[in-house]
C-alpha cells in the first residue's frame, strides 16, 4: 500500500510539473539579437502633418485596396490620415465632424473594418465611413450607468491617470469587429480591485461579454506595483488576451468555456516584474510591458518591452525589445532595437516587413515621416 501511495504521489508531482511548464513559453536557446533594419521616409504635403505621429493616439496598420496602410489621427486638424506604406506616399485624409449631432470627440485609436473606420475614444467608440460620416457610436459611461451590477465601476483608472494617458493603448479585432474596454472599481487603498473587461461588438454596439480580470499574485502582495492596476486587453476571436504593464505574465480568457490561462513570456532584455519608484513622475521611471498586438499577415503575436528609465519620461528614442509569440503562446523569439536608432515602439505590419516609426523630421516646412523596416530571420511558428 505504501509503495502504491508513493507511485501515486510521484505521478501527481509529474502532472503538476507538466501543468506548470505548459504555462511558460519555451524560450529558444539564443539570446535576443539586433535585426537588420532598412530606412524609409515619406515627404508629406502641407495638408498632412507628421506631428500626428505619437501622442495619445498611436498609429495602426491595415490593408486597404490591396495596399499596406498606416492610420494616424491628426489632432491639429481633427482628421484621420491614411499613409500608403506599399508605395510610400500619402493616400487619403478624412476630416472629422467637430460640431452638431455627428461631432466626433477625442480620438485614442484608429482602426479599419471593411471600408469603414472605428475611432476609439476615452469613453467609447465611433464608426465612420470613408468620408467621415458618423454611422454608429457607443458610450461606455452610458452602459455602466444603465447596469446596476456594475455600479461603482469606471473606464478611468483610479489614481493612475498618468499611466492611463501615457501608456494605455487601445486594441481592436479587425476580423470580428470587436473592441475591448477595461473598467475599474476602487475598493482598496493599495490597489484597484476588482477589474473587468467589456467586450463590445462594434456592429451592434452591444456588450457581448464581461470578463473578470485575474490579477497576478505578486500584485496582491506588493502595493508598490501600482502600475499593474492598468490592464491592456486584446480581443482575439473567442478569446480575450490581457496583460499588465509591469508584469511579463499574459492571461488568455476563453469566452466559450469561461476559463483563464496564464503564460509567463520571458525576455532576455527585461525583468519578469518592474518596480515602481513611487507616485507621480518617479513612477514613470519604471519599465513597461506593452500590450500584445496580433499580426494577421504572419499569424502570430508581438509584444514590446522597455527597461526602466534612469532619467526622463516618455518612450521615444529609448532602447526596447520586440518578442514574437506563437498563437499557442509556447514559442517566442526576441529582437533588440537599440536606442541609437531613435525609434518609437509602435508596430506596423506590412506584407514584407514590420515597420517602426522614428520621430518626425522637418525639412523646409515640409513634414517627413520616417520608418525603419525590420527584416526578421524566417522562423516556423505553428
N, C-alpha and C positions, 0 to 999 in steps of 0.2 A: 504494500500500500504506500509505504514511504517512497519507494522507487517511482511508482506511478505519479505521486504528487510532485516529485522532482521533475519528471518529464513534462507534466502539465505546466509547471512554473517556468521551465525553460522555453516551452512553446509560446506561452503568453508573453514572455520577455522579448522573444524574437519578433512576434507580431507587433508589439508596441514599438520596438525599434524601427521596424519597417514602416509603420504608420507615420512615425515622426520624420523618417527620411523622405517620404513621399511629399511632405510639406515644404521641403527645402529644394530649391532649384540646384541642379547639378552643374557646378562651375566647370568650364573647360580648363584643362591643365596648362593654360597660358596666361601670362599677365596681360593687362589691358595695353593696347597698342595705339599709336597715333596713326590714323588713317591718311590716305592720300586725299588731298583737297584741291579742287580746281576753282579759280576765282572767276566770278561773273559780275557784271554791272549793267544797270539799265538806266539810261537818262530819261527823266520824266518831264513832260511839258509843264508849264506853269499851273495849269488847272489841276494837276496832280501834285502831291507832296509826299516825300518820303518821311516827313515828320509823323505820318500816320503810323509808322512802324513803332511798336512798343507801347508804353503807357499802360492803361488799364485794359485795353483790348489788344490781344496778341494775334498775329496773322495766322491764318489756317490755309490748308491746301485742299484742292478738289480737282475734278476733271470736268470741263465744260466744252461741249462741241469737240470732243476728242483731244483737247489741249490740257496740259497740266497748268493749273492756275493757282495763284495766291490771292486770298481775300484779305483786305485790310479795311478798318474803319478809320476814316479821316475826320477827327473831331473838329478840326478847324473849319471845315465847310459842311460838316454833318452829311457825309456821303460814304458809300461803300465803294472801294476801289478794287478792281479786278486786274491783276497783272498776269500776262501770258508768259509762263516760265518755259514753254516749249520753244517759242521764238524770241524770248527775252524782250518783250515790249508791252506797253500798256494795252489793255483790251477794252475795258469799259468802266464807266463811272456811274453809279446810281445815286442820285440825290434823294435824300430822305425828307419827308414832310416834317416841318417844325411847328406847325400850328394846326388848329382845327381837330376834327374827330379822328383823323388819320395821323396825328402827330406821333412821332417816334421819339421816345425818351433816351436816356443814357444807354450806350451800347457797350457790352463787355465781351461779346464774342460774335463772330460772323461765320455762318455755315451755309452750305449749298445742298439743295434737295430737289432733284427733278425739275430744274428750271426756276425754282423759287429759292428764296433765301430765308434762313432762320437767324434772327438777331436776338441774342441773349442779352437781357438787361439785368440790373441788380435784383429785381423782384419778379422776374418772369421772362417771357419771350414774345417776339413779334414774328409773323410770317408775312413777307412781302413778295411781290412778283418782280420780274426783271426791270420794271420801270419805276419801282419804289412804291407802288400802290399797296396799302395795307389789306391783307387778306384775312388775318386772324390774329388774336392775341390772347395771352393767358397771364393772369396775375397770381403770384404765389401768396401775396398778402390776403387777397380776397378768398383764396382757397382755405388758408389757415383760419380765417375768421369764421368761415362757414362750417368748419369741422370742429365740434366740441371736444372730440377726443385728442385734438392737437392743440388745445388751449395752452398758452404759455410758450409755444414754440415760435421761433423767428428764423427767417432766412439769414439774418445778420448774425455774426459770431459774437457772443458776449465777451467783452473785454479784450477782444483780439482784432479790432478793426484795422490796425496797421497791417497785420499779416493778411487779412482778407483783401484789402485794397491792393497790396503789392503782389501777392503771390497766388491768390485763389483763381485758378484757371477754370474755364467752362468747357464742358465736353458734350459731344453730340454723336449719336449713332446715325450716320447718313443712310445706311442701308435700311434701317427700320423706322426712321423718322421719330426718334425718341431723344429726350433730353433729361438730365437728372439735376436735381437741386438738393443741396444739403440743408437741413433745418436743425436748430439748436434750442436747448432749454437749459437755463441756468438753475442748478439745484445745489451746487456745492461751491464754496469759495475757491477751492484749489483745482477746479476743472469744470468743463461744461458737459454735464450729463443730464439726460441722455441725448443721443444724436440719432437722427433718422435721415433717410434719403428718399426723396419723392421721385418716382419715375413717371414722366409725363409724355403722353402720346401727342406729338405736335400737330397731327392732322385733326384729331377730335378735340384737342385741348382738354383732355381729361387725364387725371392721375390714375395710372393703371396699377401702381404698386407703391407701398410704403415699406421701406426696408429698415429694420432695426440695426444700427451700426454696432459692430463688435469692437470694443476698444482694446488696444494692446495692454497686456498685464503690467508692463513697466509704466505705462501712463497712470495706472491706478496707484502705483507706489511712489512715483516721483512727481510732485507738484510742479517742479521746475521745468518739466517738459510740456509747458503750456501750449507750445506751438502745435502739439498733437491735437489740440482742440479743433483745428481746421481739418475738414475732410475733403479730399479730392475724389470725385467719383466719375466713372466712365460707364455709360450704358453700352452693353455689348450683347446683342441678340437676346437670349433668355437669361443673361447674367447681368449683374451689376458689380463692377470692379472698383474697389476704392482703396486708397492709401492715405497715410498721414505724413505731413511734411518732414517730421523729424524721425521717421521710422522706416527701415528697409522692408518691413513687412507689407505684403499685398494681400487683401482679402477679396475673395470671389464669392458672391452670393448668387445661388441658383434660384431663380424665381419660380421654377417648376416644383422642386421638392423642398423649398424653403430652408436649405442648408447653406452653411458658410464654410469655406475652406481658407486656411491661412498659409501663405507661402513666404518664406524669407528669401528674398532675391539679393544675394550678397553683391559686394562690389570690391574691386581691388583699389578703388580710388577713395572710398568713403568709409565711415564707420556705420555699424548697424543702427546706432541711435546718435542723434546730435544732442548736445547740451544747450539749453537756452542760457544766455548770460544774465538775463533779468528782464525787466519790463522796458517798454519804450524802445529807444534807439539801440540800447545794449542787446536786446533780444535779437535784433536784425543781424548781429554779427555771427549768429548761428548758421550752420549749413542748412541744406534743404534738399528734400526729395520731391521732384516734380511729379505731376500726375502722369499716369500711363497714357500713351497715345496708340491707337490702333492703325496699322498700315495695311490698308485693304489691297494694295498692289503686291505686297510680299507676304501677306497673311501672317503677320507677327505683331508683337507689341514693342514699343520703345519707351524707355524712361531716362530722363536726365537727372543727374545729381551733382550738387556743388558742395565743396568743402566749406567749413566755417571761414568767415572773412575776418581777417585781423583788423582791418580798418575800413570804414566807409560802408554805405548802404548800397543797395541795388545789385543787379545781377549781370549787367552788361560788362563785357570785357574781362570777366573772371574765367579762370580755368574750370572746366567741368568734364564729366564723362557721360557717354551715352551707352546704355545697356540695351541690347536686342534680346527679346524674350519670346520663346516659342509659345504657341497658343495653349499648350498644356502646362505652361509655367515650369517646365522641367529643364530647359536648356537655355543658357544665356551666354552672350558674348559681349565684351566691353571694349569701348574705344575712347581714348583720351583726346580732348580738344584743348590744346594749350592756350594760355591767356594771351600770348603774343599775337594771336590771330584777331583778338578784339571782337569775338563773336557773341551774339545773343543766343541763349539756349532755347530757341523756338524751332520746332521741327516742321519742315515742309516736305511732303512726299511727292516725288515725280517718278516717271517710268524708269529713268536711268539712274537717278541719284537721290540721296537725301540732302536737302538744301538747308543751309544755316544762314541766318541773316547777320550782317555786320551793320552797326550803327551808320546812319546815312552820312554821306559826304555832300558838300555843296561846291559847285563849280560855276562861277559867273552867274549866280542867281538861279541856276537850274538844280533841281533835285536829282540825286543819284541814289538808286537802290543798289546795294552791294550784297553779294552772296558768295558763299563757298559751297561748292558741290562736293559731297563726301562720297567717295567710292569705297565700298566695303568688299573684303575678300568673300567670294561666294561661300555660303555655308548652308548645308542641308538642314532645314528646320522643319520638323513634321507638322 
